[in-house]
Amino acid sequence: MSQIYGALSYYWDHKADLDAAIEADLQEAEAMRLEAGESPFVARLKAQGLLQ
């Protein structure tokens, strides 16, 4: 239980920094997803009418 308290305490003490790092990671992942484009698997599913 003390480890959970310690982790939560650390988060709340460094919330702004951690939230900014998480947001930066999310933006980087989204940019990579857009750059990669649609996978052949997803294209096949769309062609079969299984995805929109």
C-alpha positions, -999 to +999 in steps of 0.1 A: +000+000+000+029+024+007+042+020-029+008+030-042+007+060-019+043+069-030+034+067-067+003+088-063+022+113-041+049+116-068+023+121-095+005+149-076+038+166-067+049+165-104+015+166-121+022+194-146+054+179-158+040+144-161+009+156-179+030+176-203+052+146-210+021+124-216+006+150-240+038+153-259+040+115-263+004+114-275+010+141-301+041+122-313+022+090-316-006+107-335+019+123-359+035+088-365+001+073-371-008+099-397+026+096-414+023+058-416-011+060-433-036+033-437-024-003-434-031-028-461-052-048-436-075-018-429-077-011-467-089-047-473-115-045-445-128-012-460-129-027-495-149-056-481-173-031-464-163-043-430-150-009-419-160+026-427 
